[in-house]
Amino acid sequence: MLVEITKDSLMNAVHHVIKAVAVNSPIPILQGINIQAGADGVSFTASNTSMTIQSMIPQDGASLTVKRTGAIVIPSRYFYDVIRKHDDELVVLEIKEQLILTIISGHSQIRLCGMDSAEFPYIDNGEGLSPSKLQMNSALFRSTVKQVAIVASTSETRPILTGVSFECHNNSLNLIATDGVRLASRTLHIEGYTNDSFNAIIPAKNLSEVSKLLSDADETTEIEVSNNRVKFMANGLKVESALIEGTFPSTKNVIPQSYLCEILVDKACLLKAVECVTVMASENIIRLVATADTLKLLSRTAEIGDIENEVPLLKMRGEEFIISLNGKFFIDILRNSDCESIRIRYAGKTSPIVVLPDDSLMSTLFLITPVRTHN
């Protein structure tokens, strides 16, 4: 292998794939980055078995020139640190001896011992299978994942809840996540989708990493689901993730179908108020008191003090109410609501609060279960 590549292109590719490196893996090869130089360009791949990320740099004669093909797996941490500390714009990667990568940049020359690329996990191209395929705008997909994945559970007690449910039917894709206390759901319309329906549960952690790699530009992300894997492809990046086996719990009976009160509040004002009162909240529990024209927010911590804040209501329909909930969970929901104002629906003391964007075109819905208090 003999490759000439600009430092910016190399750092960009390594920065993407290093997120999937299995740093503490007992399998040494998973602590490395697989570099494969071919006639069409160079791919950089890292994998932790649950997720594999590949970044492809095409040969263009400007940012990359492949003079000799080859492949090697090199230690990710040392490779990343070495490249990052070099100032020269051009980096040369060459295999002169078996399983040893020589890195030349300016007046510096480094030799890294590597491993056999043939032993590295590869991304399944799905030969012989007929995967379910769909495409969507990258920016839209990124914002949707950000909204939904935030409420997925981080506890392995119920592994199924650590994932985000993808339910595709006809031309609609519904993403759902819940940790048992909160729930987030959003439905997207898929143009030209003709495949059969499918259900898949993708680890929320992997999905969040995918969304971070995507651009906010007007690009397209391709998604393929087959067997127990899902692939995301966009702008030279390819990410493959394992799926979580099992059946996602039904959420149909969780969402209240009627409500006793609905209030409309400016999101920015409410978020600021919730952040303020949660500072003094014992175990993050805050109280919401909705009156005719204001929403009061209160919290206290014994022997420390208490705090009260008010937010004006833009609209109210129904009866006044008082309810307690986890302020930190509420903050997460508000921060990930892409709207100027939100609707909050109250369905009773023991029913979940429903939070909706005040935009009929957005199909986003959040639930948060109230907390029972003594007063």
C-alpha positions in Angstrom: 0.0 0.0 0.0 1.2 3.5 -0.9 -1.2 6.4 -0.4 -0.8 10.2 -0.4 -3.6 12.0 1.4 -4.2 15.5 2.8 -4.2 15.8 6.6 -7.7 17.3 6.6 -9.2 14.4 4.7 -7.4 11.9 6.8 -8.4 13.5 10.1 -12.0 13.9 9.0 -12.3 10.1 8.2 -10.5 9.0 11.3 -12.6 11.3 13.5 -15.8 9.7 12.1 -14.8 6.1 12.5 -13.0 6.3 15.8 -16.4 6.6 17.5 -16.9 2.9 16.8 -13.6 1.7 18.2 -13.9 -0.9 20.9 -11.4 0.7 23.3 -11.6 -1.9 26.1 -12.3 -4.9 23.9 -10.5 -8.1 24.8 -10.2 -8.6 21.0 -7.1 -6.6 20.0 -8.1 -6.1 16.4 -11.3 -4.3 17.5 -9.1 -1.6 19.1 -7.8 -0.7 15.6 -8.9 1.0 12.4 -9.0 -1.0 9.2 -7.4 0.9 6.3 -8.1 -0.5 2.8 -6.6 1.2 -0.2 -8.2 0.2 -3.6 -8.2 1.6 -7.1 -11.3 3.7 -6.3 -10.1 5.2 -3.0 -9.3 4.4 0.6 -11.8 3.2 3.3 -11.3 3.6 7.0 -13.4 1.2 9.2 -13.8 0.7 12.9 -16.1 -1.7 14.8 -17.3 -2.6 18.3 -19.4 -5.5 17.0 -22.6 -3.6 17.9 -21.8 -0.8 15.4 -19.4 -0.5 12.5 -18.5 2.9 10.9 -16.8 3.2 7.5 -15.6 6.4 5.9 -14.7 6.3 2.2 -12.4 8.8 0.6 -12.6 8.6 -3.3 -9.4 8.9 -5.3 -9.5 12.4 -6.9 -5.8 13.2 -7.3 -6.2 16.3 -5.1 -7.0 15.1 -1.6 -6.1 11.5 -2.2 -3.8 9.5 -4.6 -3.6 5.7 -4.4 -0.2 4.6 -5.9 -0.3 1.1 -4.6 -3.3 -0.9 -3.1 -3.2 -2.8 0.2 -4.8 -3.1 3.6 -3.8 -3.1 7.3 -5.4 -2.7 10.7 -3.5 -0.2 12.9 -3.9 0.8 16.6 -6.5 3.6 16.6 -5.3 5.6 19.6 -1.7 5.9 18.4 -2.7 6.5 14.8 -5.1 9.3 15.7 -2.6 11.0 18.1 0.2 10.8 15.6 -1.8 12.3 12.7 -3.4 15.0 14.9 0.0 16.4 16.1 1.5 16.8 12.6 1.4 20.2 10.9 2.3 19.1 7.4 -0.6 19.2 4.9 0.4 16.0 3.1 0.6 12.5 4.8 2.0 9.4 3.1 0.8 6.0 4.3 2.9 3.1 3.1 3.4 -0.6 3.9 7.0 -1.4 3.2 7.2 -4.4 5.5 4.5 -7.0 6.3 2.0 -5.7 8.9 4.0 -2.5 9.5 2.6 0.9 8.4 5.0 3.7 7.8 3.6 7.2 8.2 5.5 10.1 6.6 4.6 13.7 7.2 7.1 16.5 6.6 10.4 15.5 8.2 8.7 12.9 10.5 8.5 9.2 9.9 6.6 6.8 12.2 6.3 3.0 12.0 3.2 1.4 13.5 2.8 -2.4 13.9 -0.5 -3.5 12.5 -2.7 -6.6 12.2 -4.2 -8.6 9.3 -7.0 -6.7 7.6 -8.7 -10.1 6.6 -9.5 -10.8 10.2 -11.4 -7.5 10.7 -15.2 -7.5 10.7 -16.7 -6.4 7.4 -19.9 -4.6 6.6 -22.4 -7.0 5.1 -23.4 -6.0 1.6 -26.5 -8.2 1.8 -25.8 -10.4 -1.2 -28.6 -12.8 -1.9 -31.0 -10.9 0.4 -33.7 -8.4 -0.3 -33.4 -5.7 2.3 -36.1 -3.1 3.0 -34.8 0.2 1.7 -35.8 3.8 2.2 -34.4 7.2 1.7 -34.9 10.5 3.6 -33.6 14.0 4.0 -30.5 13.8 6.3 -31.3 17.0 8.2 -34.9 15.8 8.9 -33.7 12.4 10.0 -31.0 13.9 12.2 -33.5 16.2 14.0 -36.0 13.3 14.4 -33.4 11.0 16.0 -32.3 13.8 18.3 -35.9 14.2 19.5 -36.8 10.6 20.0 -33.6 8.8 21.1 -33.2 11.1 24.1 -35.9 9.3 26.1 -34.7 5.8 25.5 -33.6 3.9 28.6 -29.9 3.6 29.5 -30.5 0.7 31.8 -29.9 -2.9 30.6 -32.6 -4.2 33.0 -35.0 -4.1 30.0 -32.7 -4.1 26.9 -35.6 -3.6 24.5 -36.2 -0.1 26.0 -32.6 0.9 25.2 -33.6 0.9 21.5 -35.7 3.1 19.2 -38.5 1.3 17.4 -38.7 1.8 13.6 -42.2 1.0 12.3 -42.5 1.4 8.6 -45.8 0.9 6.9 -46.9 2.1 3.4 -45.3 5.6 3.1 -44.9 6.3 6.8 -42.0 5.7 9.2 -42.8 6.0 12.9 -40.0 6.3 15.4 -40.8 5.5 19.1 -38.7 5.4 22.2 -39.6 5.1 25.9 -37.8 4.5 29.3 -41.0 3.7 31.1 -41.4 7.3 32.4 -41.1 9.3 29.2 -42.1 8.5 25.7 -41.3 10.2 22.4 -42.8 9.5 19.0 -42.5 11.1 15.5 -43.9 10.0 12.2 -42.2 10.8 8.9 -43.6 10.6 5.4 -41.3 8.5 3.1 -41.5 9.5 -0.6 -41.7 6.6 -3.1 -41.4 3.8 -0.5 -42.7 0.6 -2.1 -41.3 -2.2 0.1 -43.3 -4.3 2.5 -43.8 -3.2 6.1 -41.1 -3.8 8.6 -40.4 -3.4 12.3 -36.9 -2.9 13.7 -35.4 -1.9 17.1 -32.2 0.0 16.8 -29.9 0.7 19.8 -30.5 4.4 20.7 -26.8 4.9 21.4 -25.9 3.7 17.9 -28.7 5.8 16.3 -27.5 8.9 18.2 -24.0 8.4 16.8 -25.4 8.0 13.3 -27.3 11.3 13.6 -24.1 13.1 14.8 -22.3 12.0 11.6 -25.0 13.3 9.3 -24.9 16.7 7.8 -27.5 19.5 8.2 -27.2 20.1 4.5 -29.8 19.1 2.0 -28.5 15.6 1.5 -30.1 12.1 1.5 -29.6 9.2 3.9 -30.2 5.7 2.7 -31.4 3.1 5.2 -31.4 -0.7 4.6 -32.8 -3.2 7.0 -32.2 -6.9 6.7 -31.9 -9.9 9.0 -30.5 -8.6 12.3 -28.7 -5.5 10.9 -29.4 -2.0 9.7 -27.2 0.1 7.4 -27.1 3.9 7.0 -25.4 5.4 4.0 -24.8 9.1 3.3 -22.1 11.2 1.6 -19.2 8.6 1.7 -20.2 7.3 5.2 -21.6 3.9 5.9 -22.7 2.8 9.4 -24.0 -0.7 10.2 -25.7 -1.4 13.5 -27.0 -4.6 15.1 -30.7 -4.7 15.9 -32.2 -5.5 19.3 -34.1 -8.7 19.3 -37.6 -8.8 20.8 -41.0 -7.0 20.5 -41.2 -3.4 21.4 -44.0 -2.7 24.0 -47.3 -1.4 22.5 -47.8 2.3 23.2 -51.3 2.6 21.9 -53.0 2.5 25.3 -50.4 4.8 26.9 -51.3 8.0 25.1 -54.4 9.7 26.6 -57.1 10.1 24.0 -59.0 12.8 25.9 -57.8 15.6 28.2 -59.2 17.9 30.9 -57.0 20.9 30.1 -54.7 22.1 27.3 -52.4 25.1 27.7 -50.3 26.9 25.1 -46.9 28.2 26.3 -43.9 29.9 24.7 -41.2 27.2 24.7 -38.2 29.4 25.3 -39.8 31.0 28.3 -40.9 27.7 29.7 -37.5 26.0 29.3 -35.8 28.9 31.1 -38.3 28.6 33.9 -38.0 24.9 34.3 -34.2 25.0 34.2 -34.3 27.6 37.0 -36.7 25.8 39.4 -35.0 22.4 38.8 -31.8 23.8 40.4 -33.6 23.8 43.8 -35.6 20.7 43.2 -35.2 17.8 45.6 -34.7 14.6 43.5 -35.4 16.9 40.4 -39.2 17.0 41.3 -40.9 20.2 40.3 -44.6 21.2 40.6 -46.7 22.8 37.8 -49.7 24.8 38.8 -51.9 26.0 35.8 -54.2 28.9 36.5 -56.4 31.0 34.2 -53.5 33.0 32.7 -50.2 31.7 34.2 -48.3 28.5 34.7 -46.5 28.5 38.1 -43.4 26.3 38.6 -42.3 25.5 42.1 -39.6 23.4 43.8 -37.9 23.1 47.2 -35.2 21.2 49.0 -35.6 20.7 52.7 -33.2 22.9 54.8 -31.9 24.6 51.6 -34.8 26.6 50.3 -37.5 26.9 47.7 -38.1 28.7 44.4 -41.1 29.8 42.4 -41.3 31.0 38.8 -44.2 32.0 36.5 -44.7 31.7 32.8 -47.6 33.5 31.0 -50.0 31.3 29.2 -50.7 32.1 25.5 -54.0 30.1 25.7 -55.8 27.8 28.1 -58.8 25.5 27.5 -60.3 23.5 30.3 -59.9 23.3 34.1 -57.0 24.4 36.2 -54.6 21.7 37.4 -51.6 20.9 39.7 -49.1 18.2 38.8 -45.6 17.1 39.8 -43.0 15.7 37.5 -39.2 15.2 37.0 -37.8 18.5 36.0 -34.7 17.1 34.4 -36.8 14.8 32.1 -39.0 17.8 31.2 -35.9 19.9 30.3 -34.7 17.1 27.9 -38.1 17.1 26.1 -38.2 20.9 25.8 -34.7 21.2 24.6 -35.4 18.8 21.8 -38.7 20.4 20.7 -38.1 22.2 17.4 -40.9 24.8 17.8 -41.6 28.3 19.2 -44.5 27.3 21.4 -45.8 24.0 22.8 -49.1 22.6 23.9 -49.3 20.7 27.2 -52.3 18.5 27.8 -53.4 17.4 31.2 -55.6 14.2 31.4 -55.7 13.7 35.2 -53.5 13.3 38.2 -52.3 9.8 37.3 -52.2 10.2 33.5 -49.1 11.2 31.6 -48.7 14.8 30.5 -48.7 15.1 26.7 -46.3 17.6 25.1 -46.9 18.6 21.5 -45.3 21.2 19.2 -47.8 24.0 18.3 -47.4 23.1 14.6 -50.0 20.9 12.9 -47.3 19.8 10.3 -45.1 18.3 13.0 -46.1 14.8 14.1 -43.9 14.8 17.2 -45.4 13.7 20.5 -43.8 13.5 24.0 -45.2 11.9 27.2 -43.9 12.3 30.7 -45.4 10.4 33.7 -46.3 12.5 36.7 -44.7 11.9 40.1 -46.9 11.3 43.1 -46.1 13.6 46.1 -47.5 13.9 49.6 -48.8 17.4 49.2 
